[in-house]
Amino acid sequence: MPGVINMDELTDVDKAKMERDQKKIEVKLERWMTSKCCTEFMEAVQAGVEEDTLVKGIAEDKNPFKELKGGCVVC
Amino acid sequence: MGEMEELRKEADNLKDQITEARKVVQDTTLQEAVAGTTLVGRVQLKTRKTLRGHLAKIYAMHWGTDTNCSKLCVSASQDGKLIVWDTLTTNKVSAIPLKSSWVMTCAYAPSGNMVACGGLDNMCSIYNLKGKDGNVKVMRELAAHTGYLSCCRFLSDSEIITSSGDCTCVLWDIETGTEKTIFAGHLGDCMSLAVSPDFKMFISGACDFTAKLWDIREASCRQTFSGHESDINAIGFFPNGNAVITGSDDATCKLYDLRADQELITYQDSGIMCGVTSLAPSLSGRLLLAGYDDFNVNIWDMLKAERVGVLAGHDNRVSCIGVSSDGMACCTGSWDSFLKIWN
């Protein structure tokens, strides 16, 4: 089992070291152009939208959550 | 220069480099990119079911995902109960009494075999729904966090991830009840977590105003997203796993792209001044449903960043929201003790 890290026990220097070491990792990240990301984002949304009930709505008779007819509801 | 000062200076220098690197790849904004698309039509959802049974504030809900339970969900209330609901009939499949009523989160295992919850007891309790004699019993109590349990999500029947007020997230082995990995790095209470669709990563949102992306098996933090001006209360993955959505006390939601390593857009309106408590994207990701402190759920067009609907129906704060795995309905849970199913 890895050492239990109790954040309360870390000194300010420990926390500053963790932060510095984390930024050393993050600075190396390879980043995509936002234009490519935006295009993919739009395509992903458009691809699924026809099947998206909350966007397209659903016919009353096909709605599994429709009012159950008949009987009575006791609350 | 003292060690602290040196470390701070190094970190600030690296942060500046990261800011620069993000600017370099920013050749367009989402707003510019979607200029030619049409706003999605007005979304008017109706309450189809009201789930009545809790006697106090509801703090959390989670839909089942397995095909056997895609219409089942679990809710947690400070009346000290977890209730598993059949949302089609509104029947209670199970009503599980909790040792501690100070519950803040609940989760449904992907298999449908278990549920979990936790809160001010600092523990994550796992319940077996498929016990031999039909009774639902505590299977494990995962204890090691030194702060409240804010969120939990199953990876499988044998692993669960928790986030805590002690600023850490933990991956647990449910079988042995021990911690496999501790994810430390946030400088404030972790409030929420979400697992990626491929189960390889998870994201956490915290009171240090940042969201972090973690690699589960490498046990490392890959990326940190800033920009919010207050606590992040809610977090979720965009359906294809390539972007992260956050909701904050600063009254905004933000969309961060993982590959560009930066914010693509902010969902905000000058008329909205209260915090975001919960969020869920619709199946395609076209809509973002977000619960706010003012008792409403606002529905956003995720591409155009404009409000296209409101769910008004609760008499108190909407504390939790979820969209079913087949996208057919959304469920809201509130401090008014009711859950509502909408589509």
Contacts between the chains, C-beta under 8 A, distances in Angstrom:
chain1	res1	chain2	res2	distance
A	1	B	178	5.5
A	1	B	179	6.0
A	1	B	180	7.8
A	2	B	179	7.0
A	2	B	180	7.8
A	2	B	181	6.5
A	2	B	182	5.9
A	3	B	182	8.0
A	4	B	144	6.6
A	4	B	179	7.4
A	4	B	182	7.1
A	5	B	168	6.3
A	5	B	182	5.0
A	5	B	184	4.7
A	6	B	146	5.8
A	6	B	166	7.5
A	7	B	146	7.7
A	7	B	166	5.8
A	7	B	167	4.6
A	7	B	168	6.5
A	7	B	184	6.7
A	8	B	146	6.8
A	8	B	166	7.8
A	12	B	4	6.4
A	13	B	3	5.9
A	13	B	4	6.0
A	13	B	7	7.0
A	15	B	187	7.0
A	16	B	4	5.9
A	16	B	7	3.9
A	16	B	8	6.1
A	16	B	11	6.9
A	17	B	7	6.0
A	18	B	184	7.2
A	18	B	185	6.4
A	19	B	7	7.6
A	19	B	11	5.1
A	19	B	185	8.0
A	19	B	187	7.8
A	20	B	7	5.1
A	20	B	10	5.0
A	20	B	11	4.5
A	20	B	14	7.1
A	22	B	185	5.8
A	22	B	221	5.9
A	22	B	224	7.1
A	23	B	10	7.9
A	23	B	11	5.3
A	23	B	14	3.7
A	23	B	15	6.0
A	23	B	18	6.9
A	24	B	14	6.3
A	25	B	220	7.1
A	25	B	221	7.4
A	25	B	222	7.7
A	26	B	14	7.6
A	26	B	18	5.9
A	26	B	222	7.8
A	26	B	223	6.2
A	26	B	224	6.3
A	27	B	14	5.1
A	27	B	17	5.2
A	27	B	18	5.5
A	27	B	21	7.1
A	29	B	21	7.6
A	29	B	222	7.6
A	29	B	223	6.6
A	29	B	261	5.6
A	31	B	21	6.1
A	31	B	22	6.7
A	31	B	24	7.7
A	31	B	25	4.6
A	31	B	259	7.1
A	31	B	260	5.8
A	31	B	261	4.9
A	31	B	262	7.8
A	32	B	25	6.5
A	32	B	257	7.7
A	32	B	259	4.0
A	32	B	260	5.2
A	33	B	25	5.0
A	33	B	27	5.2
A	33	B	260	7.3
A	34	B	25	6.0
A	34	B	26	5.0
A	34	B	27	6.0
A	34	B	28	5.5
A	34	B	29	7.1
A	34	B	30	7.8
A	34	B	257	7.1
A	34	B	260	4.8
A	34	B	262	7.1
A	34	B	264	6.9
A	35	B	27	4.9
A	35	B	28	4.5
A	35	B	33	6.9
A	36	B	259	7.7
A	37	B	242	7.7
A	37	B	257	4.3
A	37	B	259	5.5
A	37	B	260	4.5
A	37	B	264	6.8
A	38	B	28	6.1
A	38	B	29	7.8
A	38	B	30	5.1
A	38	B	33	3.7
A	38	B	34	7.5
A	38	B	264	6.7
A	39	B	33	6.9
A	40	B	242	6.9
A	41	B	30	7.1
A	41	B	238	7.7
A	41	B	242	7.5
A	41	B	243	6.5
A	41	B	257	7.0
A	41	B	264	7.0
A	41	B	303	7.9
A	42	B	33	6.7
A	42	B	34	6.4
A	42	B	37	7.0
A	42	B	303	6.4
A	44	B	238	7.6
A	44	B	239	7.4
A	44	B	240	4.8
A	44	B	242	7.4
A	44	B	284	7.9
A	44	B	285	6.4
A	45	B	284	5.6
A	45	B	285	5.1
A	45	B	286	5.0
A	45	B	302	6.7
A	45	B	303	6.0
A	47	B	284	7.3
A	48	B	239	7.0
A	48	B	283	6.1
A	48	B	284	3.1
A	48	B	285	6.8
A	48	B	286	7.6
A	49	B	284	4.5
A	49	B	286	5.0
A	51	B	283	6.6
A	51	B	284	7.0
A	51	B	327	7.1
A	52	B	282	5.3
A	52	B	283	4.6
A	52	B	284	4.0
A	52	B	286	5.9
A	52	B	287	7.5
A	52	B	327	5.6
A	53	B	283	7.1
A	53	B	327	5.4
A	53	B	328	4.9
A	53	B	329	7.4
A	53	B	343	5.9
A	54	B	43	6.8
A	54	B	45	6.7
A	54	B	282	4.4
A	54	B	283	7.2
A	54	B	287	5.7
A	54	B	289	7.8
A	54	B	323	7.1
A	54	B	327	6.5
A	54	B	329	7.9
A	54	B	330	6.4
A	54	B	343	6.3
A	55	B	40	6.1
A	55	B	43	7.0
A	55	B	282	6.2
A	55	B	284	6.7
A	55	B	286	5.2
A	55	B	287	6.0
A	58	B	328	7.3
A	58	B	343	6.3
A	63	B	48	7.3
A	63	B	343	6.7
A	64	B	71	7.1
A	64	B	88	6.0
A	64	B	328	6.5
A	65	B	48	3.8
A	65	B	49	6.1
A	65	B	87	7.2
A	65	B	88	6.7
A	65	B	328	7.4
A	65	B	329	5.7
A	65	B	341	5.8
A	65	B	343	6.0
A	66	B	48	7.0
A	67	B	48	7.7
A	68	B	89	7.5
A	75	B	52	6.1
